[in-house]
Amino acid sequence: LHYYGIQIDVDAIEGDKNYIFTQAAASATWAVQHNLNKFPSCTMVLSTGQQGYGDVTFIDQNNLTITFASAESGKAYIN
């Protein structure tokens, strides 16, 4: 009978990165600095609870803008 030890470096395991952005004041353009170092997917939820549809423009791997047809407030779920 043999026993084997396994060591896992938890700090070396990186899970999926995500960020929640809150736009409190209604605006047609949301400037988001997420610092995820990737080009993430975005889901927008308006303050009414409905899903929002806006144009996402990636500035770089850490910044993006979301542009709506009219001023909106709510959250952007970025992952």
RACORCOR-V850757 format. One record per pair of residues at least 12 apart in sequence whose ideal C-beta (glycine too) atoms are under 7 Angstrom apart, sorted by the first residue. I is the first residue (numbers start at 1). J is the second residue. D is the distance in whole Angstrom. If there is no record, write none. Layout:
i=[I,I]
j=[J,J]
d=[D,D]
//
This chain:
i=[16,17,17,17,18,18,19,19,19,20,20,21,21,21,21,22,23,23,24,25,26,26,26,27,28,28,28,28,29,29,30,30,30,31,32,32,32,32,32,32,33,33,34,34,35,36,36,37,37,38,39,39,40,40,41,42,42,42,42,43,44,44,44,45,45,45,46,46,47,47,52,52,52,54,54,54,55]
j=[79,36,38,79,78,79,34,36,78,75,77,34,75,76,78,75,73,74,73,73,71,72,73,71,67,68,70,71,65,67,65,66,76,65,63,64,65,66,76,78,62,63,62,78,62,62,78,61,62,61,58,61,78,79,79,56,66,76,78,77,66,74,76,74,75,77,72,74,73,74,68,72,74,66,67,68,67]
d=[6,4,7,7,6,4,4,6,5,6,6,7,7,4,6,5,5,6,6,6,4,6,4,5,6,5,6,5,6,5,7,4,6,5,7,5,7,7,6,7,6,5,6,5,5,7,7,5,6,6,5,6,5,6,6,5,7,5,5,5,6,6,5,5,5,7,5,4,5,5,7,6,6,4,5,4,5]
//
